Amino acid sequence: MNEKEQLEQRIQELMTLWDASKELNTHLDQDKVFDNILQQMMQVIGAEAGTLWIADADGQQLQAVSAFGAAAEEILNVKVPRGQGVVWKVLETGQAQRIEDVTRHADWNEQIDQESGFITSSLLTVPLIVKSQLLGSLQLLNKRDGEFFTEADLRLAEALAHQSALALHNSQMYDELNRMLLSMIRTLASLLDARDPYTAGHSERVANYSLWIAQKIGMTPAECEELYKAALLHDIGKIGIRDELLQKPGRLSQEEFQAIQQHTTIGAGILANMEPQHAMERSVETAKSHHERINGSGYPEGLKGDAIPLFARIVGVADAFDAMTTARPYSTGRTEKQGAVELLRCRGELFEAHLVDAMVEILEECQYDMSTYKTERRYRI
C-alpha cells in the first residue's frame, strides 16, 4: 500500500469514527446505549456477530447486556466470573486482542459457544475503560466474508471503544442520578401519605396504576417513566393542607372540601418552582389537573375533554379507582370489582372511555387482584 492509499484509508477511518461517534451520543437510556454501541462497532468493523459485556457493581462478573448475530438470544444475560475468558483478560490488562484462531488461544472460553450453538473462529475484543473505571468489554466475532480482523480493524475498534466508554459512562451517571431522583420522589410521596393513615401507599399505588394504563394504551417507555414520576407527585399540594382536614374521620363540609381542592393549585405551584422547569411541565399539569373531569365538572378550572392534559386524565382514573377501593373511617371501600363497575358507570362522562377500558382490562387480567398484576418494566422505575 503506497503513501496515498494509506492516507486515503486513514481519512476514511476518521470519517467512519466521526459518523459513529455522533450516533453514539444520541441516547442516554442504558438499553439503547448498549445496543447502539454494539451495532455501531459491528457496522464499522464488519463483524458477523457481537457481544457487549458490562461489569457488575462489585466488579466480579461480566454480563452480556447486548448481543447481535446468530444465537444472540442465547448469549444475552450470560455471566462470566472474574478472571475467565478473553473478555476479562482484555479488561484487566487494558489491552485489546485480535485473535485469528480462537481454538489456539489459551484464554478462549469455549463454553459460551457450546451453550449458544454459535461457532466462533476469529475474535476482536476491546476494553471499555474510562477514568480508570473498568466498565466492560466489547467483543466482535467472525469478520464478514470469511476474512480475518486486521490491524486497521483493531485501530478503529480501539478508537471507537474510547467513545463508547464515554457514552456508556454518561449513561450510567444519568441512570444513577435518575434513580436518586426517583428515590427522593418516592420518599417525599410516602411522607405525604403518612400524614393520613387511611391513605398510606396511595401515591405509589396511583403511580403503578397509571403506569399500567399507559403501557396498556401503548405509550413509549420514556413517556411511561415520566408519567410514573408525575403520578407519584400528583398529591404533593397536600403539604399545604391542614392535618385536621386531611385526617378528619367524617365527611367534609362544603367549605372544608373547597379548602382540600386547593391542593391541586398548591401542588402545581410547588412543582413549577423546581428546576429544570421544562422537565417538570407535565408533573405540574398532572398535579393541577388530575381532578378535572371530561364533562367539565372537575376542578380547579372545569376543563373538558382533550383540554385536560393526557397525564392528568390517566392519573385521574388511577386516583379515583384507588380512592374508591381504600377503606376510610366513614366507608369500608369498594372491592376492586366494584371499583371497576363504578369506573364503567362513569366511562365517557367523568373519565375518558379508552382509559377506563384499559384499567378494566388490567383488572380482568389479574382477576380483580391488583397485587398480582405484573407487566414488563424496561424502565428505571
C-alpha positions as a Python dict, from the first residue, in 0.01 Angstrom:
ca = {
    (1, 'M'): (0, 0, 0),
    (2, 'N'): (155, 331, -111),
    (3, 'E'): (153, 656, 87),
    (4, 'K'): (-153, 794, -96),
    (5, 'E'): (-355, 480, -31),
    (6, 'Q'): (-256, 484, 336),
    (7, 'L'): (-366, 847, 366),
    (8, 'E'): (-698, 772, 199),
    (9, 'Q'): (-751, 478, 436),
    (10, 'R'): (-683, 692, 742),
    (11, 'I'): (-918, 964, 617),
    (12, 'Q'): (-1187, 700, 565),
    (13, 'E'): (-1126, 566, 917),
    (14, 'L'): (-1160, 916, 1065),
    (15, 'M'): (-1482, 980, 873),
    (16, 'T'): (-1621, 647, 991),
    (17, 'L'): (-1528, 728, 1351),
    (18, 'W'): (-1686, 1073, 1323),
    (19, 'D'): (-2016, 932, 1198),
    (20, 'A'): (-2017, 657, 1461),
    (21, 'S'): (-1932, 899, 1744),
    (22, 'K'): (-2223, 1126, 1653),
    (23, 'E'): (-2460, 831, 1662),
    (24, 'L'): (-2322, 701, 1994),
    (25, 'N'): (-2413, 1020, 2177),
    (26, 'T'): (-2777, 1038, 2068),
    (27, 'H'): (-2912, 838, 2365),
    (28, 'L'): (-2885, 831, 2744),
    (29, 'D'): (-3117, 538, 2808),
    (30, 'Q'): (-2889, 248, 2902),
    (31, 'D'): (-3057, -21, 2694),
    (32, 'K'): (-3039, 200, 2385),
    (33, 'V'): (-2678, 292, 2461),
    (34, 'F'): (-2583, -76, 2493),
    (35, 'D'): (-2742, -169, 2160),
    (36, 'N'): (-2618, 146, 1989),
    (37, 'I'): (-2256, 87, 2092),
    (38, 'L'): (-2258, -271, 1968),
    (39, 'Q'): (-2440, -202, 1642),
    (40, 'Q'): (-2206, 84, 1558),
    (41, 'M'): (-1900, -131, 1625),
    (42, 'M'): (-2029, -425, 1419),
    (43, 'Q'): (-2115, -197, 1127),
    (44, 'V'): (-1784, -12, 1132),
    (45, 'I'): (-1565, -322, 1164),
    (46, 'G'): (-1781, -561, 961),
    (47, 'A'): (-1843, -848, 1203),
    (48, 'E'): (-2094, -1133, 1181),
    (49, 'A'): (-2184, -1107, 1549),
    (50, 'G'): (-2101, -910, 1860),
    (51, 'T'): (-2150, -905, 2235),
    (52, 'L'): (-2123, -621, 2485),
    (53, 'W'): (-2009, -733, 2831),
    (54, 'I'): (-2064, -500, 3129),
    (55, 'A'): (-1911, -541, 3475),
    (56, 'D'): (-2146, -567, 3772),
    (57, 'A'): (-2133, -325, 4065),
    (58, 'D'): (-1888, -546, 4256),
    (59, 'G'): (-1662, -600, 3955),
    (60, 'Q'): (-1680, -976, 3997),
    (61, 'Q'): (-1878, -1069, 3686),
    (62, 'L'): (-1921, -958, 3329),
    (63, 'Q'): (-2274, -988, 3192),
    (64, 'A'): (-2380, -991, 2828),
    (65, 'V'): (-2617, -692, 2811),
    (66, 'S'): (-2641, -668, 2433),
    (67, 'A'): (-2585, -922, 2156),
    (68, 'F'): (-2642, -926, 1781),
    (69, 'G'): (-2599, -1202, 1527),
    (70, 'A'): (-2673, -1573, 1530),
    (71, 'A'): (-2759, -1714, 1875),
    (72, 'A'): (-2786, -1362, 2021),
    (73, 'E'): (-3080, -1455, 2245),
    (74, 'E'): (-2888, -1746, 2396),
    (75, 'I'): (-2594, -1520, 2481),
    (76, 'L'): (-2791, -1238, 2642),
    (77, 'N'): (-2762, -1231, 3023),
    (78, 'V'): (-2483, -1492, 3028),
    (79, 'K'): (-2238, -1410, 3309),
    (80, 'V'): (-1863, -1468, 3312),
    (81, 'P'): (-1687, -1480, 3652),
    (82, 'R'): (-1385, -1258, 3704),
    (83, 'G'): (-1063, -1389, 3555),
    (84, 'Q'): (-1224, -1618, 3297),
    (85, 'G'): (-1204, -1583, 2921),
    (86, 'V'): (-1073, -1324, 2678),
    (87, 'V'): (-1329, -1061, 2787),
    (88, 'W'): (-1180, -1049, 3136),
    (89, 'K'): (-818, -1070, 3018),
    (90, 'V'): (-870, -772, 2790),
    (91, 'L'): (-1047, -568, 3057),
    (92, 'E'): (-795, -640, 3333),
    (93, 'T'): (-491, -568, 3115),
    (94, 'G'): (-648, -280, 2925),
    (95, 'Q'): (-507, -427, 2605),
    (96, 'A'): (-724, -513, 2304),
    (97, 'Q'): (-677, -853, 2146),
    (98, 'R'): (-708, -967, 1784),
    (99, 'I'): (-730, -1344, 1760),
    (100, 'E'): (-733, -1519, 1422),
    (101, 'D'): (-798, -1870, 1556),
    (102, 'V'): (-972, -1887, 1895),
    (103, 'T'): (-915, -2264, 1927),
    (104, 'R'): (-542, -2200, 1966),
    (105, 'H'): (-575, -1924, 2223),
    (106, 'A'): (-515, -2004, 2590),
    (107, 'D'): (-777, -1759, 2721),
    (108, 'W'): (-1061, -1866, 2491),
    (109, 'N'): (-1364, -1990, 2683),
    (110, 'E'): (-1550, -2229, 2452),
    (111, 'Q'): (-1835, -2285, 2698),
    (112, 'I'): (-2040, -1995, 2560),
    (113, 'D'): (-2018, -2136, 2206),
    (114, 'Q'): (-2119, -2477, 2336),
    (115, 'E'): (-2423, -2335, 2515),
    (116, 'S'): (-2532, -2100, 2237),
    (117, 'G'): (-2458, -2312, 1933),
    (118, 'F'): (-2259, -2030, 1770),
    (119, 'I'): (-1921, -2118, 1616),
    (120, 'T'): (-1654, -1855, 1677),
    (121, 'S'): (-1345, -1864, 1458),
    (122, 'S'): (-1185, -1519, 1480),
    (123, 'L'): (-1224, -1260, 1751),
    (124, 'L'): (-1167, -893, 1818),
    (125, 'T'): (-1204, -779, 2180),
    (126, 'V'): (-1155, -426, 2316),
    (127, 'P'): (-1184, -295, 2673),
    (128, 'L'): (-1429, -23, 2777),
    (129, 'I'): (-1243, 188, 3033),
    (130, 'V'): (-1298, 549, 3133),
    (131, 'K'): (-1122, 740, 3412),
    (132, 'S'): (-961, 414, 3531),
    (133, 'Q'): (-1308, 263, 3577),
    (134, 'L'): (-1346, -84, 3428),
    (135, 'L'): (-1683, -76, 3255),
    (136, 'G'): (-1668, -387, 3041),
    (137, 'S'): (-1551, -537, 2714),
    (138, 'L'): (-1682, -531, 2362),
    (139, 'Q'): (-1634, -842, 2154),
    (140, 'L'): (-1671, -883, 1777),
    (141, 'L'): (-1694, -1234, 1634),
    (142, 'N'): (-1602, -1357, 1285),
    (143, 'K'): (-1510, -1099, 1023),
    (144, 'R'): (-1760, -1098, 738),
    (145, 'D'): (-1679, -1282, 413),
    (146, 'G'): (-1460, -1529, 594),
    (147, 'E'): (-1167, -1290, 637),
    (148, 'F'): (-965, -1215, 949),
    (149, 'F'): (-982, -896, 1152),
    (150, 'T'): (-698, -664, 1053),
    (151, 'E'): (-471, -424, 1239),
    (152, 'A'): (-675, -143, 1083),
    (153, 'D'): (-989, -301, 1234),
    (154, 'L'): (-815, -313, 1571),
    (155, 'R'): (-720, 55, 1547),
    (156, 'L'): (-1074, 153, 1462),
    (157, 'A'): (-1220, -65, 1735),
    (158, 'E'): (-993, 87, 2000),
    (159, 'A'): (-1076, 442, 1892),
    (160, 'L'): (-1448, 370, 1885),
    (161, 'A'): (-1425, 187, 2220),
    (162, 'H'): (-1299, 505, 2380),
    (163, 'Q'): (-1603, 697, 2253),
    (164, 'S'): (-1827, 407, 2352),
    (165, 'A'): (-1688, 403, 2706),
    (166, 'L'): (-1761, 775, 2744),
    (167, 'A'): (-2115, 729, 2614),
    (168, 'L'): (-2168, 436, 2849),
    (169, 'H'): (-2021, 625, 3145),
    (170, 'N'): (-2252, 921, 3078),
    (171, 'S'): (-2549, 686, 3056),
    (172, 'Q'): (-2458, 519, 3385),
    (173, 'M'): (-2417, 856, 3556),
    (174, 'Y'): (-2756, 964, 3420),
    (175, 'D'): (-2911, 639, 3536),
    (176, 'E'): (-2764, 682, 3885),
    (177, 'L'): (-2891, 1040, 3912),
    (178, 'N'): (-3230, 930, 3783),
    (179, 'R'): (-3255, 654, 4045),
    (180, 'M'): (-3153, 903, 4315),
    (181, 'L'): (-3423, 1145, 4197),
    (182, 'L'): (-3685, 871, 4191),
    (183, 'S'): (-3585, 761, 4541),
    (184, 'M'): (-3629, 1117, 4666),
    (185, 'I'): (-3968, 1145, 4494),
    (186, 'R'): (-4083, 816, 4648),
    (187, 'T'): (-3966, 925, 4991),
    (188, 'L'): (-4150, 1258, 4959),
    (189, 'A'): (-4466, 1081, 4839),
    (190, 'S'): (-4455, 835, 5128),
    (191, 'L'): (-4407, 1119, 5379),
    (192, 'L'): (-4713, 1295, 5236),
    (193, 'D'): (-4918, 975, 5251),
    (194, 'A'): (-4807, 918, 5611),
    (195, 'R'): (-4989, 1235, 5720),
    (196, 'D'): (-5313, 1044, 5667),
    (197, 'P'): (-5302, 685, 5797),
    (198, 'Y'): (-5600, 595, 5579),
    (199, 'T'): (-5418, 675, 5255),
    (200, 'A'): (-5085, 503, 5325),
    (201, 'G'): (-4929, 392, 5000),
    (202, 'H'): (-5178, 592, 4792),
    (203, 'S'): (-4921, 774, 4577),
    (204, 'E'): (-4727, 457, 4496),
    (205, 'R'): (-5044, 269, 4403),
    (206, 'V'): (-5169, 553, 4184),
    (207, 'A'): (-4828, 567, 4015),
    (208, 'N'): (-4840, 193, 3946),
    (209, 'Y'): (-5196, 201, 3814),
    (210, 'S'): (-5110, 499, 3593),
    (211, 'L'): (-4803, 322, 3458),
    (212, 'W'): (-5003, 9, 3377),
    (213, 'I'): (-5271, 211, 3197),
    (214, 'A'): (-5001, 390, 2997),
    (215, 'Q'): (-4841, 60, 2898),
    (216, 'K'): (-5180, -81, 2802),
    (217, 'I'): (-5257, 209, 2565),
    (218, 'G'): (-4912, 187, 2403),
    (219, 'M'): (-4724, 486, 2540),
    (220, 'T'): (-4347, 486, 2489),
    (221, 'P'): (-4109, 377, 2768),
    (222, 'A'): (-3988, 736, 2809),
    (223, 'E'): (-4347, 862, 2843),
    (224, 'C'): (-4429, 584, 3090),
    (225, 'E'): (-4130, 675, 3303),
    (226, 'E'): (-4223, 1045, 3303),
    (227, 'L'): (-4586, 964, 3385),
    (228, 'Y'): (-4484, 740, 3675),
    (229, 'K'): (-4288, 1024, 3835),
    (230, 'A'): (-4568, 1273, 3775),
    (231, 'A'): (-4818, 1033, 3932),
    (232, 'L'): (-4602, 992, 4243),
    (233, 'L'): (-4614, 1370, 4285),
    (234, 'H'): (-4979, 1425, 4196),
    (235, 'D'): (-5083, 1500, 4558),
    (236, 'I'): (-4776, 1698, 4662),
    (237, 'G'): (-5002, 2001, 4717),
    (238, 'K'): (-5150, 1833, 5023),
    (239, 'I'): (-4840, 1953, 5205),
    (240, 'G'): (-5022, 2287, 5222),
    (241, 'I'): (-5346, 2145, 5366),
    (242, 'R'): (-5404, 2139, 5741),
    (243, 'D'): (-5377, 1800, 5914),
    (244, 'E'): (-5719, 1831, 6073),
    (245, 'L'): (-5874, 1842, 5726),
    (246, 'L'): (-5665, 1561, 5580),
    (247, 'Q'): (-5725, 1340, 5883),
    (248, 'K'): (-6088, 1429, 5951),
    (249, 'P'): (-6269, 1099, 6024),
    (250, 'G'): (-6610, 1213, 5891),
    (251, 'R'): (-6729, 1366, 5570),
    (252, 'L'): (-6613, 1716, 5481),
    (253, 'S'): (-6834, 2025, 5479),
    (254, 'Q'): (-6859, 2226, 5159),
    (255, 'E'): (-6614, 2482, 5295),
    (256, 'E'): (-6369, 2211, 5401),
    (257, 'F'): (-6397, 2041, 5063),
    (258, 'Q'): (-6315, 2369, 4889),
    (259, 'A'): (-6006, 2400, 5109),
    (260, 'I'): (-5899, 2044, 5017),
    (261, 'Q'): (-5944, 2128, 4648),
    (262, 'Q'): (-5667, 2384, 4681),
    (263, 'H'): (-5410, 2103, 4691),
    (264, 'T'): (-5417, 2093, 4309),
    (265, 'T'): (-5306, 2453, 4260),
    (266, 'I'): (-5071, 2439, 4559),
    (267, 'G'): (-4904, 2130, 4413),
    (268, 'A'): (-4872, 2288, 4069),
    (269, 'G'): (-4713, 2593, 4227),
    (270, 'I'): (-4459, 2387, 4419),
    (271, 'L'): (-4356, 2181, 4115),
    (272, 'A'): (-4345, 2487, 3886),
    (273, 'N'): (-4062, 2626, 4101),
    (274, 'M'): (-3846, 2314, 4064),
    (275, 'E'): (-3554, 2313, 3821),
    (276, 'P'): (-3515, 2245, 3538),
    (277, 'Q'): (-3864, 2379, 3476),
    (278, 'H'): (-3904, 2222, 3133),
    (279, 'A'): (-3857, 1878, 3288),
    (280, 'M'): (-4137, 1943, 3537),
    (281, 'E'): (-4403, 2071, 3294),
    (282, 'R'): (-4606, 1750, 3277),
    (283, 'S'): (-4577, 1695, 3652),
    (284, 'V'): (-4712, 2048, 3705),
    (285, 'E'): (-5003, 1977, 3470),
    (286, 'T'): (-5076, 1646, 3641),
    (287, 'A'): (-5074, 1791, 3993),
    (288, 'K'): (-5305, 2071, 3884),
    (289, 'S'): (-5549, 1881, 3662),
    (290, 'H'): (-5585, 1525, 3793),
    (291, 'H'): (-5926, 1613, 3942),
    (292, 'E'): (-6059, 1761, 3617),
    (293, 'R'): (-6334, 1555, 3453),
    (294, 'I'): (-6403, 1528, 3080),
    (295, 'N'): (-6759, 1664, 3114),
    (296, 'G'): (-6620, 1980, 3278),
    (297, 'S'): (-6745, 1901, 3630),
    (298, 'G'): (-6398, 1873, 3785),
    (299, 'Y'): (-6164, 2127, 3944),
    (300, 'P'): (-5982, 2363, 3967),
    (301, 'E'): (-6061, 2503, 3619),
    (302, 'G'): (-6353, 2296, 3493),
    (303, 'L'): (-6156, 2175, 3188),
    (304, 'K'): (-6331, 1946, 2940),
    (305, 'G'): (-6219, 1657, 2721),
    (306, 'D'): (-5884, 1694, 2546),
    (307, 'A'): (-5826, 2027, 2719),
    (308, 'I'): (-5726, 1814, 3018),
    (309, 'P'): (-5362, 1701, 2974),
    (310, 'L'): (-5328, 1329, 2895),
    (311, 'F'): (-5115, 1254, 3203),
    (312, 'A'): (-5382, 1415, 3424),
    (313, 'R'): (-5657, 1213, 3255),
    (314, 'I'): (-5468, 888, 3321),
    (315, 'V'): (-5382, 977, 3681),
    (316, 'G'): (-5744, 1087, 3731),
    (317, 'V'): (-5866, 734, 3653),
    (318, 'A'): (-5598, 572, 3872),
    (319, 'D'): (-5654, 816, 4158),
    (320, 'A'): (-6032, 773, 4155),
    (321, 'F'): (-6002, 394, 4149),
    (322, 'D'): (-5765, 391, 4446),
    (323, 'A'): (-5988, 631, 4640),
    (324, 'M'): (-6290, 410, 4575),
    (325, 'T'): (-6114, 91, 4688),
    (326, 'T'): (-5945, 234, 5000),
    (327, 'A'): (-6114, 196, 5339),
    (328, 'R'): (-6194, 518, 5527),
    (329, 'P'): (-6345, 578, 5875),
    (330, 'Y'): (-6680, 653, 5709),
    (331, 'S'): (-6651, 385, 5435),
    (332, 'T'): (-6521, 30, 5408),
    (333, 'G'): (-6419, 95, 5050),
    (334, 'R'): (-6534, -91, 4742),
    (335, 'T'): (-6387, -417, 4623),
    (336, 'E'): (-6171, -395, 4312),
    (337, 'K'): (-6451, -548, 4108),
    (338, 'Q'): (-6697, -289, 4243),
    (339, 'G'): (-6442, -20, 4161),
    (340, 'A'): (-6434, -144, 3801),
    (341, 'V'): (-6813, -128, 3784),
    (342, 'E'): (-6807, 231, 3911),
    (343, 'L'): (-6542, 332, 3656),
    (344, 'L'): (-6755, 184, 3379),
    (345, 'R'): (-7057, 375, 3508),
    (346, 'C'): (-6858, 699, 3477),
    (347, 'R'): (-6700, 599, 3143),
    (348, 'G'): (-6732, 872, 2884),
    (349, 'E'): (-6878, 1119, 3133),
    (350, 'L'): (-6619, 1174, 3405),
    (351, 'F'): (-6334, 963, 3267),
    (352, 'E'): (-6209, 910, 2913),
    (353, 'A'): (-6355, 590, 2769),
    (354, 'H'): (-6038, 423, 2638),
    (355, 'L'): (-5854, 490, 2965),
    (356, 'V'): (-6134, 329, 3166),
    (357, 'D'): (-6132, 36, 2922),
    (358, 'A'): (-5757, -7, 2976),
    (359, 'M'): (-5796, -4, 3354),
    (360, 'V'): (-6082, -253, 3346),
    (361, 'E'): (-5886, -479, 3111),
    (362, 'I'): (-5598, -476, 3359),
    (363, 'L'): (-5837, -568, 3642),
    (364, 'E'): (-5985, -852, 3440),
    (365, 'E'): (-5639, -986, 3352),
    (366, 'C'): (-5545, -1014, 3721),
    (367, 'Q'): (-5894, -1135, 3818),
    (368, 'Y'): (-5955, -819, 4023),
    (369, 'D'): (-5648, -860, 4242),
    (370, 'M'): (-5409, -577, 4155),
    (371, 'S'): (-5146, -711, 4394),
    (372, 'T'): (-5083, -993, 4144),
    (373, 'Y'): (-5064, -778, 3831),
    (374, 'K'): (-4725, -784, 3662),
    (375, 'T'): (-4600, -614, 3347),
    (376, 'E'): (-4266, -596, 3175),
    (377, 'R'): (-4070, -299, 3306),
    (378, 'R'): (-3775, -190, 3099),
    (379, 'Y'): (-3759, 142, 3277),
    (380, 'R'): (-3556, 293, 3557),
    (381, 'I'): (-3850, 274, 3798),
}
